[in-house]
Amino acid sequence: MAEINAVTAINQALLEMMQVDPRVVLLGEDVGPNGGVFRVSEGLWQQFGDQRVMDTPLAESGIVGSAIGMAIGGLRPIAEIQFMGFLYPALNQIFSHLGRVGQRSAGKFRVPLVVRIPYGGGIRAPEQHADSAEAMLVHTPGLKVVVPSTPYDAKGLLYAAVEDPDPVIFLEPIKLYRLGRMEVPSGRVSVPIGPARVARGGRDVTVVTWGAMNHLAMEAANELAQSSISVEIIDLRTLKPMDTKTIAESVQKTGRAVVLHEAPRTAGLGGEVVASIQDEAFWWLKTPVRRVTAYDVPYPPFAWEDWYMPTKERLVRAIQQALAD
Amino acid sequence: MAQMTFLEAIRETLRQELARDERIIVYGEDVGVRGGVFRVTEGLQAEFGEERVIDSPLAEAAIIGTAIGASVNGLRPIPEIQFADFIFPAMNQIIQEAARMRYRSNNDFEVPIVIRAPFGGGVRGGIYHSQSIEAFFAHVPGMKVVIPSTPYDAKGLLAQSIEDPDPVLFLEHKGLYRSIRGEVPEERYLLPLGKADLKREGKDVTLITYGLMTQLALKAADSLAEEGIQVDVLDLRTIRPFDKEAIFASVKKTGKVLIIHEDNRTGGFGGEISAVIAEEMLFDLDAPIMRLTGPDVPAMGFSPPLEHAFMISAEKIVEEARKLAKF
C-alpha cells in the first residue's frame, strides 16, 4: 500500500468521490486550473471540467451561500475557504443559514454541504492566514466540525463528511499537509464522525488535543517517556459532536489532564473540554486540569510566531505541574 | 433619584454623552427618524441633528466599517446593530479590522467604537431576532464585551465603554428593556469594565451569570432562601475582560457553582468560566461545576412552548441550585 501525505489523501478522496457520485462538485478560490493554493484539488479540474470544479470570485460569502443553494437543490458541494482568516465574511451564511436551514424548515430541507478550510499556524504565513477559529464554529448549532490529524483520518473523515446529510465543517491543519506519510488504502476509507482517537496510550496524565497540536503532544510524550512518565493523548478528530465519553474514560483512568490548542485561550474550545471533564470526571480528578494555548492577542507577524504558538516546553511544564500537585 | 427603565437609562446616557462630547455620533438602522426599533434613540436626532444621529443603510458590514474609519479619524461612533442576530455580516470588520487595528498598527491607530446590540430571547422574536452572540466575541483578542443587567449598571457601563479607547461590544438584553426599573443618578458616573458585582450575598451556592439571567437568578435566590438555601448572585457585567478574583472569592466561600447563560451550551462562555475555576479552585470545590444554559439548537422557536423550553427561568435555576446544595 502506498504511503501518502494528507494533501494526497484528501485529493484522492475528492477524486474517488467525484468518480462515483456525479452530484459531488467542488468550488472555491483557485481550486480549478491552479489546483488550489495547497494543491489539494490538483488535477481534478483537468479530469472533471469546469462544471464540476468551479473557480469562484474572491467572495467567501458568495461561495458558501451558493453552495448552500446547490446542496438544497440536490448536489453534494464541497466548498473551499482558502485560509481560515478569510472565513469571517462568510459567517453570516454559515451561522444564520447553513446551521439553521434544517431546523428552520422542520427537516424539509437538508444541507449536505462540506466546507473545507485549511487552518492553523506554524507555517510562517502572513496575518490572516493562520487563524484558528474552530471555537466559533463549534458553538454554532447545526454544524458538525471535524479536524483530521493523519492522512488516514483525513481521507476517512472526508468520506464521512460528504456522505453526511447535514453540513460539516472540515478543518485541514496546514502544518500537517506534508508533515508525515502513512499507508492509506485506495477506495472508500471509513472513519466515522464523532469518535475520538487514542493517539497514544498512557496511564499518568491525559492530553486532549486536535489538529496540528497532536504532533507537539507526541513530541512531549516521547520526551517525558524518558523520565518514565506515561502520557495518554486523545486526538478529538471531531470537535462537534465532541466525544466527551472517551475524554472522561481517560481522565477517570489517569486523574490528570492537560488540554492543548493553538487558538487563543479565552473562550477557546479548551474551556468546553475542561467543562466537560467537570461534568463527567470531576470525582476522579487528582489535580486541576490545565490548558496550554496560544495567548490572548491577535495572531502575530510570523517572526514572533514561535513565541505565540504553544511549544513542547510549555506543554511538558504543564504536564509536570499536573503530576506534581 | 429618578426611577428609569433599563431602556430609558441607555437613552438618557446616550443623550448625556452626545451633549458632553461632540465627537460622539450615533448611527445605525432606523436610529434617527424612527428612534430605533425599540425606541432607545427616540428624540436624539431631533435634538442633535442628522449629522450626529444618522440613519444607515441595511448593511451591517458597512455600518461597522465606516464606524471604524470615523473612529480612526477622531470621532467616537456608537453604531447600533438592530438585532444582535444581524451582526454576522459585520464579523469580518469587527474581528479583522476593529479588534486588530491597535495591534496591527503598533499603537499608531485606535478604534474607540461602542457597538450596541439588542440580543436574547423570550420576546417572541423567533429564529432571527432572539440569538445570544457573546461567546463569539469573548474569544476575539482586542475586543471588550459588556452585558449589563440593571438600569444603574447600564448607564455607568455605557459611559465607561464610550471612554474606552478600544472597541467595545455593548449587549442589551431585550427582555430587560421595559421589565426592569431602578434608580439612576442624573450625573455622569463610570463603572469599570472587568469588575463583577455581587448582587446578592449567600453562603451555600454561587450563581454566576450576566444580563437578564441576573434578574432571574435574583428571583430564584428569593425562592431558594425560603427553602433555607442562601446563594451568592455574582453578576459578571463584562465577560471580556471578566473578573476572576470576584469569581474565586465567591467559590472559596461556597464551594459550589452554577453558571447560567441563555446562549447555546457547547462552546458557550460558561465553558470558560468553568475552566478557570477548575484550573485555579479545584481543591475548594465541594461539587462539580454545573452549567444551566440554552440547548444546542438555533435560538429560538417563535412558538411560545418552544421559546419557553429554550429560555432559562427562575424555576429552572432553583431546580439546579437545589441539586448543588445537596452535595
HADDOCK unambig.tbl for C-alpha pairs under 7 A between the chains (distance, minus, plus):
assign (segid A and resid 88 and name CA) (segid B and resid 91 and name CA) 5.89 0.50 0.50
assign (segid A and resid 88 and name CA) (segid B and resid 92 and name CA) 4.66 0.50 0.50
assign (segid A and resid 89 and name CA) (segid B and resid 89 and name CA) 6.39 0.50 0.50
assign (segid A and resid 89 and name CA) (segid B and resid 91 and name CA) 6.79 0.50 0.50
assign (segid A and resid 89 and name CA) (segid B and resid 92 and name CA) 5.25 0.50 0.50
assign (segid A and resid 91 and name CA) (segid B and resid 88 and name CA) 5.89 0.50 0.50
assign (segid A and resid 91 and name CA) (segid B and resid 89 and name CA) 6.86 0.50 0.50
assign (segid A and resid 92 and name CA) (segid B and resid 88 and name CA) 4.61 0.50 0.50
assign (segid A and resid 92 and name CA) (segid B and resid 89 and name CA) 5.22 0.50 0.50
assign (segid A and resid 100 and name CA) (segid B and resid 298 and name CA) 6.54 0.50 0.50
assign (segid A and resid 135 and name CA) (segid B and resid 267 and name CA) 6.33 0.50 0.50
assign (segid A and resid 136 and name CA) (segid B and resid 136 and name CA) 5.56 0.50 0.50
assign (segid A and resid 138 and name CA) (segid B and resid 267 and name CA) 6.24 0.50 0.50
assign (segid A and resid 139 and name CA) (segid B and resid 266 and name CA) 5.56 0.50 0.50
assign (segid A and resid 139 and name CA) (segid B and resid 267 and name CA) 4.54 0.50 0.50
assign (segid A and resid 139 and name CA) (segid B and resid 268 and name CA) 6.42 0.50 0.50
assign (segid A and resid 141 and name CA) (segid B and resid 296 and name CA) 5.44 0.50 0.50
assign (segid A and resid 141 and name CA) (segid B and resid 297 and name CA) 5.02 0.50 0.50
assign (segid A and resid 141 and name CA) (segid B and resid 298 and name CA) 5.58 0.50 0.50
assign (segid A and resid 142 and name CA) (segid B and resid 297 and name CA) 6.86 0.50 0.50
assign (segid A and resid 266 and name CA) (segid B and resid 139 and name CA) 5.59 0.50 0.50
assign (segid A and resid 266 and name CA) (segid B and resid 272 and name CA) 6.60 0.50 0.50
assign (segid A and resid 267 and name CA) (segid B and resid 135 and name CA) 6.79 0.50 0.50
assign (segid A and resid 267 and name CA) (segid B and resid 138 and name CA) 6.01 0.50 0.50
assign (segid A and resid 267 and name CA) (segid B and resid 139 and name CA) 4.76 0.50 0.50
assign (segid A and resid 267 and name CA) (segid B and resid 269 and name CA) 6.09 0.50 0.50
assign (segid A and resid 267 and name CA) (segid B and resid 272 and name CA) 5.19 0.50 0.50
assign (segid A and resid 268 and name CA) (segid B and resid 139 and name CA) 6.18 0.50 0.50
assign (segid A and resid 269 and name CA) (segid B and resid 267 and name CA) 6.15 0.50 0.50
assign (segid A and resid 271 and name CA) (segid B and resid 271 and name CA) 4.60 0.50 0.50
assign (segid A and resid 271 and name CA) (segid B and resid 272 and name CA) 4.49 0.50 0.50
assign (segid A and resid 271 and name CA) (segid B and resid 275 and name CA) 5.04 0.50 0.50
assign (segid A and resid 272 and name CA) (segid B and resid 266 and name CA) 6.67 0.50 0.50
assign (segid A and resid 272 and name CA) (segid B and resid 267 and name CA) 5.54 0.50 0.50
assign (segid A and resid 272 and name CA) (segid B and resid 271 and name CA) 4.50 0.50 0.50
assign (segid A and resid 272 and name CA) (segid B and resid 272 and name CA) 6.87 0.50 0.50
assign (segid A and resid 274 and name CA) (segid B and resid 275 and name CA) 5.34 0.50 0.50
assign (segid A and resid 275 and name CA) (segid B and resid 271 and name CA) 5.30 0.50 0.50
assign (segid A and resid 275 and name CA) (segid B and resid 274 and name CA) 5.48 0.50 0.50
assign (segid A and resid 275 and name CA) (segid B and resid 275 and name CA) 5.86 0.50 0.50
assign (segid A and resid 278 and name CA) (segid B and resid 288 and name CA) 5.65 0.50 0.50
assign (segid A and resid 278 and name CA) (segid B and resid 289 and name CA) 6.11 0.50 0.50
assign (segid A and resid 279 and name CA) (segid B and resid 288 and name CA) 6.50 0.50 0.50
assign (segid A and resid 282 and name CA) (segid B and resid 288 and name CA) 5.84 0.50 0.50
assign (segid A and resid 288 and name CA) (segid B and resid 278 and name CA) 6.02 0.50 0.50
assign (segid A and resid 288 and name CA) (segid B and resid 279 and name CA) 5.05 0.50 0.50
assign (segid A and resid 288 and name CA) (segid B and resid 282 and name CA) 5.71 0.50 0.50
assign (segid A and resid 289 and name CA) (segid B and resid 278 and name CA) 6.45 0.50 0.50
assign (segid A and resid 289 and name CA) (segid B and resid 279 and name CA) 5.52 0.50 0.50
assign (segid A and resid 290 and name CA) (segid B and resid 279 and name CA) 5.81 0.50 0.50
assign (segid A and resid 296 and name CA) (segid B and resid 141 and name CA) 5.44 0.50 0.50
assign (segid A and resid 297 and name CA) (segid B and resid 141 and name CA) 4.91 0.50 0.50
assign (segid A and resid 297 and name CA) (segid B and resid 142 and name CA) 6.96 0.50 0.50
assign (segid A and resid 298 and name CA) (segid B and resid 100 and name CA) 6.51 0.50 0.50
assign (segid A and resid 298 and name CA) (segid B and resid 141 and name CA) 5.63 0.50 0.50
